[in-house]
């Protein structure tokens, strides 16, 4: 593998900055608010000889040309040796770091996840549902949730999200839909909702959570994009503040944690807490990454130190950035504001009247601006949780990208985002096992049952799931994405206009 020294340095710069900070307090009084990270620093200072895994031996077994930027970081890539605790049986520094996280979020327990929010969703659902159990799930959830339901062999009841009439973006599941689900199926074992959406649209969940709890049913919230919501205004409220039983957050999405670093928060009496712990041990790596865990400790500390003054400065800065974006001809920001929803300040959705989102993203990348995602209509910026970020250079590059678009006269077709049906029914796992599969053309597939999932990525939300009946709406949307060179997870056969179906 070829290592780019500059990019490697950037990737791990936040840990190096933390190292510089901690050097200032190494006079015998280490900062107790970073228990896990401090423990790794103390171990590194011993200059010990490594005769344990991993094989890089504290960064000494590396190509010489990358040692100066990468080896420092690898000093903290350790394993469960004496004094460093064990994620799967935490008793000291990892336990303390997780307890500090639980205290910050106001929950009974918080768990560090080193396999991303995916493993949190898997453990949460498997701990609550067994084969044949009914589970109510938001239809535009992440694929990891549907994978968890498949593994549990539970029977999903799909909850169609509301769609904003102006932007055509999902605004989550309404209380009306929740009540209808419970009226038709009172034996539901759990609810799974996604809040906020990938685009930062967050629904006020208080009424929904209170109503579901009135039936003594636990609720899982995939809050992957809302780890920072605990800061409060101007951000939407976190589901933990309303008593959601299991809340999964991707700390790496908006906090300064490494990729795959996530949290699972647990509270209340409606979940089997021992079952959650069990599935986390089963599903997570038996060799958890200490750098990822340390970054979760650092992310929590960063959030905890974020003051109201920082929030006010950041808010003003982002609003000023949005104003300058909206001054650029053909470009504008999109917000979804209703009585029940609010848009996360850190999510900025842009639309260009002169081009599709895919075209805009392409031109931005030519200016070395890399965004979170693009779809037919929009490009999504995930903004930094920072009170001092300088957007001036970004504005210059965005202007240049838009000028290039205006010179090229891109065609922008009028395409609405995919709208999920309120009556999705899946072929059962048992029936799927009994049926054979074959390939057919898109046109022939309409009315057949799909034998594969079709997932635009990002955002990783299946528009078509294995076992679901294929409609003309599915095929039309797939063709639109293909024409615009959008990325779809669904197999190379789709590039040839074919899809796998059950006979």
N, C-alpha and C positions, 0 to 999 in steps of 0.2 A: 504493500500500500504506500502511495506517495503522500507525504505530509507537507502541507503548506504552512510554513513557520508563522507567517503573519496571521492567517486565519485561525490557527491553533491558539495563538496568543489571545486573539479577540474572544474566542469561544470560552476561554477560562479566565478572562480578565477580572471578572467579579470576585473570584476566589483570591486572586493575587491582591486585589484592592483590600479585601478583608485581611489578608496576611499583613499588609502594611499597617493597617489600623491596629491590629493586635500587637504588633511589635512595640507600639507606644505604651502598652500596658503590661509588658513582660517583666516588670520589676517585682514580681512575686505576688501580684494581686491581679490574677486573670479575671476577665469579665465573666461572671457566673451566668449571664444571660445567654451564653453560647456554649452549653455544656459539651455537646458532641464535638463541635468544631475545635474547642479549646483542647479537648482530650487528644485529638489528632495532631494538633500543633505540638503539644507536649511530647507526644511519642516521636514525632519527627525530629525534635531537638535532641533526642538521645543519640542520634546517628547510629542506630542499632543495625546489626547485620541481619539481613532477611534470608531465612531458610524456610520460608513459607510461601504460599501463593499470595499474590499473582506473580507471574514469571518475570515481570520487568524489574523486580528487586529494588523497590523504592526509586524507580526511574533510572537505574544504572545500566540496565540492559536495553539500550536504545541506539538507533543510528546516530552517530555523532552530530550530524548537521541539524538535528531537531532537539537535542538535549537541553539547550539553554532555555527554550520556551516551553517545553513539555515536561521535562523531568521534575521541575519544582512542583507541578500539580500532582504528579504521580506519587509524591511522598505521602499523599493522603489517600491513595488508592490501596487500602489495606484490607484485612480480613478479620475474623473473629478471634484475634489473639488476646492474651490476658490484658485486661484493663480497657478493652475497646467495646465491651458489651456485645450483645447478640440481638438483632432485630426480632428474631422469632421467640426469644425468651428474655426480653429486655429487663434488666435489673438495675442499671446504673446510668451511664451518660445518655444512652438512647432513650431509656425510660424517662429521664428528666427532661430531655428535649421534647419528647411527645407530650409530657404533662404540661410543659410551658405552652405548647401549641393548643392543647385543650383549654387551658386557662384563658388564652387570648380569645378563642372562639366561643367560650362559655358553654362547653359541652362536657359530657361525662368522660369520654375518651377520644383521643385522636391518634391515628396510626400513620406512620410514614409509609408511603407506597413507592417502591423503586421500579415498578413495572407500569407506571402511568395510571391515569384514571381508569383505564381499561380493567385493570385487576381489581380496583375498588368496585366497579360496577358488577364484575363477575362474582366477587365474594358477597356483596350485598344481596344480590338476587338469589344466589345459591343458598344463602343462609335462611332465606324466608320462604322459598318455594320448593315443592317436591313435584314429582311426576303427576300430571293431571290437575294440579292446582291452577286456579284462575288468577291471572295477574293482569291488571289494567296498566297499559303502557302508552305513553305519548307516541304517536305514529312517526313523528319526525325526530326520533331519538337517534343517538349515535349507534353505529353498527355493533359496538361492544355490548350494548344492552340486549340487542336481539340475539347475539351469540350466547349470552348468558341464559336467556330464556330457552334457547334451543338445548343448551347443556342440561338445564334443570328439567327439561321435558314438561314444563308448565304450559298451560293453554292461554295464549295472549288475547286480551280484549283491547282492541286498538282505540285510542282516543285521538280523534282528528283535531289538529290545532286550528285556532282562529287565524284568519289572514287579514292583514291591514289592507283596506280598500285602496289606499293611495300608493303605497310602496310595494304591495303584494308580498310583503315579508310576513313570516309566521310571528304570531304574538302569544304563542303558548295555548294551553288548554283552559277553557273557561269553566267556571263553577257550574254552569248549566250542563256542560258535557259530563262533568264529574258526577253530578246528581243523577243524570240519565243512566250512567253506567251502573251505579249502585241500585237504582230502581229495577234494572233488568237482571242484575247478578249480585245478590247480597252475600254470596259466598266467596267474594274476591279476597285473596290472601294478602295482596300488596298492591300499591300504586307506585308507578315509576314515572316521574316527570322530569323534563329538561328545562332548567331555568338558570341563567339566561340562555337565549338562543346563541348560535355562533355569531350573529350580527349584534349581539349585546342587548337585545330586546328582553327585558325582564318584567314578569308579571308579579303583581302583589299577591303573595301566596298565603297570607294570613287566613282569609276566609276558607280557602281550599283545604289547607292543612287542618284547621279546626273542624271542618265538616267531616273529613275523612277520619280523623281521630274520634269523632263522635260515634263511629262504627267500630272503634277499637281495631282499626286496620293501620298497619305501619306504612310509612311513605318514604320512598327513596328519591332523593333529588340529585340529578346529575348537574352539579353546579361547577362544571369544569372551568368555565370562563369567569367565575365569580369569586375566586379566592380572596380578592381584595375588598369585597363588599362589606366585610366586617368593619371597615373604616367608617361606614355610615354616610350621611349626606356629604356630597351630592350623588353618591352611588346608591343604587337600589339596595333594599334590605336583603341580607343573606337569609337563606332558608333555615340556618341554625337558630336565628333569633326568633323564629316562629315555631320552633320545636320539632322540625322534621327529624325523623328517627335516624336516618343514615344519609349523610351528605358527602358527595365525592367532589373533590376540587383538584384541578390541575394547577399546582403552584407554579409550574414552569411556564404557564401561558401569560400571566400578567405580573407575577412576582419574580425576583431574581434567583430562581432555582434552575437547576439543570434539567434538560429534557428528560422526561419520564418521572421527574419528581412530583409527587402528588400527595394529597391528604385524604383520609377517610375519617369523618367525624361521626360519632355515635352517641345517642342520648335517649333517655326515656326507658319505658318498661315494655314496649311492644315488640322489641326485637330480642332474639336469642343471642346475647352478646358472646357467649362461648362459641356458638356456631360461626359468628363473624370472624373471631380470632382463628378458629380452626381453618376456615377456608382461605384466610390470608396466608397462613403457613403452608397450606397445600399449593396455592396458586403462585405465590411469590418465589423468586429465586432463592435457593438455599445458600447462595453466595451473593448477598445483597451488596450493592455498590456503596461504599463509604463516601465517596465524593458526592453521590446523589443525596445520601442522607444528610451529609454535612451542609449541602446547599439548601436542604429543607429547613435545617436549623437556622441558617443565615437568612433565608427568606422570611421566616417567622420573625426573626429579630429585626429585619429591615421594616417589616410592616408595623411591628410594635413601636419602633422609634419614629414612625411617620406622624408628625404633629399636625394640629389644625392649621398652623401657619403654612406648613408644606402643602396641605390640601388646598388652601386658598390660593397660594401662588400657582400651583399646578392647574387649578381650575381656570384662573385668569389666562394662563399661558395657552391652554388648549382652546379656549374660546377665541383668543386672538388668532391662533393658527387657523381655526375654522373660518373666521371672518376673511382672512387673506385667501383661503382656498376658494371661498364663494365669490371673491372678486375676479377670479380667473374666468375668462369668457368660455362658455359651454360646460363649465365644471360646477358642481354643487354638492353639498353634503346632504345626507338623508337622515331624518330622525323619525322615530315612531313614538308618538306621545298620545296616549289615550288615558281615560279615567283609571284603567287597571294596569297600565304598563308605563315603563320608563326606559330610556336608552342609556346604557353604560357610557360614561364619559370617556373611557379608554377605547371605545370602539367607534371609529369614524368610517362611515360608509359613503363612498363617492360614486356619483353617476356623471357620465359625460354625454351630452346631447348629440355629440358628433361621432360617437363610437360605442361599441359594446364594452362591457367590463373586461373581456378578454383582450381586446385591442388596447384599452387603456393600460392594463397591466403590462402588456408587452412593451409599450412605449416607456412606461415608468422604469422597467428593468433595463432598458437601454441607457437610462440615466442613473443606473445603479441604485434604484429604489426598489426593494423587494417587499411586496405586500403579502398579507396572510392568505388571501384567496381572491379569485375573480369568478363571477358568473356572467350570465348573458347581460345583465343590466348594471351590475355593481362591482366595485373593487373595495376590499375591506382593509383598512389600516388598523393594526393593534398598537395603540399609543403607549408610551412608557409611563409607568407610575413613578414620576420624577417631578420635583419642583423646579428643576434647573435645566431642563432639556431645551436645546436651542433648535428651533424649527426653521431658522432663516435659510439655511442651505437647502433644506427640503423644499421650501416654497420656490426657490429658483429652479430646482430640477423639475418640479411638477409643472411649472410654467413652460419649460422647454419641451417637456413631453407633450403637453397639450398643443403647443405650437406645431410640433411635428405631426400630430393627428390632424390638425386643421389643413395642413398642406397636402395630406394624403387622401383626404375625403373618403374615409372609411364608410362602408355601408352598415347601418344599424337596423336590423330587423326588429319588429315589434313582437317580443316573446314574453309571455308572463311566466314567472316561476311555477314549478310544478305544484299543483294543489292535491293534497292527499285526500283520498276518499274517506267518508265516514263509515263505510261498510266493508272494510278490508277483512277478508276471511282467508285463513291459510289452510292448505291441505295439511292434515296432521302428520307428525313425524312417522307414525306407523304406516300410514298410507304411502308416504314418500318412499319408504324403504321397500315397499312391495312393487313399486312401479319402475319400469325401465325408462331410460332417457334417450333422446335423440336430438340432433341439430335440425333447425329449420330456419327459413328466412324470416325476417321481421314481419313481413306481411302475413305469412302463414301462421305466425305465433299468436296473433291476436285471437283471444278466446281460449288459448291453451294455458296450462299451469306452468309457471316458470320453474326450471330446475336449477336456477342460479340466482344469486343476488346481483343487482346492478346498483353501483354506488359511485356517484360523482364525488371525487376526492381532491381537495377538501370540498365540503365539510364532513364527509364521511357518513352521510345520512342516506340509507338505501331508498331509492325511489321505487324499487321493485325488489321484493324479497322472494327467496326460494319458497315455493308452495303457494304463491299468490297468482291469481288469474291476470294474465297480461291484457291490457286494454290498448285501444288506439292512442290514448293519452300518453301511456308509457312509451310507446314506440315513437310518437311524434317528438317527445321531449328528448329521447335518446338521440334521434337523428339531428335535432337542433344542436345539441352539445357537440356531436361529432363534427358537424359542418363548421363549427366555430373553434375546433381543436381543443375543446375542453377535455379534461382527464376523467376517465371512467374506469373504476375497478369492476371487472366483469368478464375478463377473459379475452384473449386475442381473437376469438371467433367473432366478436362483435365488430371488429374492424372490417370484417368481410360481410357485414350485414346479416349475421346469423346469431341465433340465441338458442340455448339448450332448454328443452321443455320435457315435461313428463308425458309419456304415452298414455 
